[in-house]
Amino acid sequence: MILPKLKNITVERYVEGLSKFKKIENPIKLSANESALGASPKAINSFEKQKDKIFNYPESNSNLLRDSISKKFNIDPDKIICGSGSDQIFDFICKIFLERGDEVIVTEFGFIMHRIYASLHGAKVLLAKEKNFKASVDEILKNVTDKTKIVFIANPNNPTGTYLSKDEMFNLRKKLRSNILLVVDDAYFEFIDKDDFSSGLDIFKDKANVLITRTFSKIYGLAGLRLGWGYSSKQIIDAMYKIKPPFNVNRAALAAGAEAIKDNEWTKRAIDHNKLWSEKIFTILEENKIVSNKPTANFFLMNFDKTKINSDEVFEKLAKERLILRKMEQYKIPNSLRLTIGTGEANQHFIKSIQEICK
Ligand SMILES: Cc1ncc(COP(=O)(O)O)c(C=O)c1O
């Protein structure tokens, strides 16, 4: 049978962390930068209460959740749009701005979904060189042409764990043409504790030509429910509402998200846990000649050039210990693996295993 002819889809597919290792029993997944502590018990309670209402559609425009977000961050709810993950916000923004022939700048090792959505919507994606796995404002500016429409940057970035300071971000916006949209992906901002860092929302709250994205998948531990949001000028947000599918965020996600964002105690616990373990693990990595980013978010990009054993061998040996890390082939980062900070038990197990492997 001859099927209807498909469009020529050339976009590369996202490769998820665990997909190749389903055979391992009780794997310890340290490959997707999920929350070590899981979701707030209050969020889980709110999620469970939805079970009798799943026959009802959710609110189409996430009004209650937008109110909670607006109160927490002191921002206008009409400038917020919620999505099924912040991924969906990247999709919306590309959909409303990009036409064939437009150009989008991402950094060399910038979060991969930014470039996937940009090319999906027909743009040419330019990679700005990084210096030592850190984004460079100068290199981004070198790639600007008449056709540039959007610059994407995750700060701190996944998978490199590096960040641009508040001054560098400010400088980037100042030097970009005003009709280039700057998208700042704040996915991991809660974890970072550096004096020269500010979140995208804090720096650019009043900038009409910036879109900030945030997620409930990391610090709030709700990755499985798919929930994120975007904040920008009314004009841009209104355009996104025009193309947004109705009921794009499910009711369980909305209910859990509204409670998660209010549970400051749980959020603090997650931050403290991450700080404690990321500092501990960083020391162990240094002792074992594994080069990585300094503690910033809830993961490390680890390079094995100075160890006796390469990243593929380390991956296999850790997998035998049920520890699943993320390979960096899709990012074309050689001899490296990404490790997510896990529960105390998982981290102890990782430390013991990596010390054994590298000795
Ligand atoms: C930088 C960055 N942005 C966004 C996301 C995805 O967030 P969401 O789960 O909200 O789609 C991730 C997930 O790994 C990420 O690392």
Ligand as a Chemical Component Dictionary entry (heavy atoms), coordinates in Angstrom:
data_LIG
# 
_chem_comp.id                   LIG 
_chem_comp.type                 NON-POLYMER 
_chem_comp.pdbx_formal_charge   0 
_chem_comp.three_letter_code    LIG 
# 
loop_
_chem_comp_atom.comp_id 
_chem_comp_atom.atom_id 
_chem_comp_atom.alt_atom_id 
_chem_comp_atom.type_symbol 
_chem_comp_atom.charge 
_chem_comp_atom.model_Cartn_x 
_chem_comp_atom.model_Cartn_y 
_chem_comp_atom.model_Cartn_z 
_chem_comp_atom.pdbx_ordinal 
LIG C1 C1 C 0 17.760 23.989 30.436 1  
LIG C2 C2 C 0 16.484 23.220 30.435 2  
LIG N1 N1 N 0 15.355 23.841 30.077 3  
LIG C3 C3 C 0 14.184 23.186 30.048 4  
LIG C4 C4 C 0 14.109 21.844 30.365 5  
LIG C5 C5 C 0 12.833 21.099 30.183 6  
LIG O1 O1 O 0 11.902 21.486 31.042 7  
LIG P1 P1 P 0 10.413 20.916 30.966 8  
LIG O2 O2 O 0 10.437 19.609 31.655 9  
LIG O3 O3 O 0 9.667  21.976 31.695 10 
LIG O4 O4 O 0 9.985  20.815 29.537 11 
LIG C6 C6 C 0 15.244 21.163 30.765 12 
LIG C7 C7 C 0 15.147 19.730 31.089 13 
LIG O5 O5 O 0 16.076 19.009 31.191 14 
LIG C8 C8 C 0 16.465 21.867 30.792 15 
LIG O6 O6 O 0 17.582 21.238 31.139 16 
# 
loop_
_chem_comp_bond.comp_id 
_chem_comp_bond.atom_id_1 
_chem_comp_bond.atom_id_2 
_chem_comp_bond.value_order 
_chem_comp_bond.pdbx_ordinal 
LIG C1 C2 SING 1  
LIG C2 N1 SING 2  
LIG C2 C8 DOUB 3  
LIG N1 C3 DOUB 4  
LIG C3 C4 SING 5  
LIG C4 C5 SING 6  
LIG C4 C6 DOUB 7  
LIG C5 O1 SING 8  
LIG O1 P1 SING 9  
LIG P1 O2 DOUB 10 
LIG P1 O3 SING 11 
LIG P1 O4 SING 12 
LIG C6 C7 SING 13 
LIG C6 C8 SING 14 
LIG C7 O5 DOUB 15 
LIG C8 O6 SING 16 
# 
